[in-house]
Amino acid sequence: MKKFPPERIVCLTEETVETIYLLGEEKRIVGVTGYATRPKKVRNEKPRISSFISANIDKIIDLEPDLILAFSDIQSEIVSNLIKKGQSVLCFNQRDIEGIFNMIQTISNLLDIKQKGINLISKLKNNIYQIENKYSNYNKLKVYFEEWNDPLITGLKWVSELINIAGGEDIFYEKSLNELAKDRIISKEDVIKGNPDIIIGSWCGKKVNFDQIRNRKGWNKVNAIKYDKIYEIKSPLILQPGPAALTDGLDQIVKILNISR
């Protein structure tokens, strides 16, 4: 790290952008991913220097960052190229709710605002606790969460955890423990066998095609199809491992489960 605490930060994923804004330290951000939309004002306040799988390395270097924040093996090539250019990069890899809290605390520690991090985590945990406590005695509706449609890929662990908190049961919980998407591929027959009461789609980067889901061979036997319990959650709300998933994403799952009971 070129300077501690860092005063110039580039964020290559949206959850770190939202976290730093929630910590009240957005003045430190000098560049963001093109997918950053939370809060809305970030679109007008910060220069965009990357997508998720590619980045303008020269533009990032020109911003003279003290620290660059990245996420997951998918950004490993970007991270490698930045390190070769002498940049300081921290790559997170959180895959569950506890990992999200650890990411928030790590960022607050790096920014030398530890107490702000503790306060934010406490607020998020309190929200989760209240929802979990409210729905803990409800009958668990079986949920199939679809992250991608071709091949069929079910959700990551934090999504599965949020479904449980909201009073549901992820029919592919065991699959959610696998970090790599290729290890979360399922078959159409797996879904028929699991017979979910609810289907939630969140296809990263594109709209869910409800008719395509309804017309899959043999799925007319599935309760979620028979009773038209198919829903969509926009991917920025649930597929980014940060505050959005723990607030608006969780609220969306609660709403879906409530109208389906």
Secondary structure as GFF3:
##gff-version 3
##sequence-region A 1 261
A	DSSP	beta_strand	9	11	.	.	.	ID=ss1
A	DSSP	alpha_helix	14	22	.	.	.	ID=ss2
A	DSSP	three_ten_helix	26	28	.	.	.	ID=ss3
A	DSSP	beta_strand	29	33	.	.	.	ID=ss4
A	DSSP	alpha_helix	42	45	.	.	.	ID=ss5
A	DSSP	beta_strand	48	50	.	.	.	ID=ss6
A	DSSP	alpha_helix	57	62	.	.	.	ID=ss7
A	DSSP	beta_strand	67	71	.	.	.	ID=ss8
A	DSSP	three_ten_helix	73	75	.	.	.	ID=ss9
A	DSSP	alpha_helix	76	84	.	.	.	ID=ss10
A	DSSP	beta_strand	89	92	.	.	.	ID=ss11
A	DSSP	alpha_helix	97	110	.	.	.	ID=ss12
A	DSSP	alpha_helix	114	135	.	.	.	ID=ss13
A	DSSP	beta_strand	141	149	.	.	.	ID=ss14
A	DSSP	beta_strand	152	154	.	.	.	ID=ss15
A	DSSP	alpha_helix	157	165	.	.	.	ID=ss16
A	DSSP	beta_strand	168	170	.	.	.	ID=ss17
A	DSSP	alpha_helix	173	176	.	.	.	ID=ss18
A	DSSP	three_ten_helix	181	184	.	.	.	ID=ss19
A	DSSP	alpha_helix	188	194	.	.	.	ID=ss20
A	DSSP	beta_strand	198	201	.	.	.	ID=ss21
A	DSSP	alpha_helix	210	214	.	.	.	ID=ss22
A	DSSP	three_ten_helix	219	221	.	.	.	ID=ss23
A	DSSP	alpha_helix	223	226	.	.	.	ID=ss24
A	DSSP	beta_strand	230	232	.	.	.	ID=ss25
A	DSSP	alpha_helix	235	238	.	.	.	ID=ss26
A	DSSP	alpha_helix	243	244	.	.	.	ID=ss27
A	DSSP	pi_helix	245	249	.	.	.	ID=ss28
A	DSSP	alpha_helix	250	260	.	.	.	ID=ss29
###
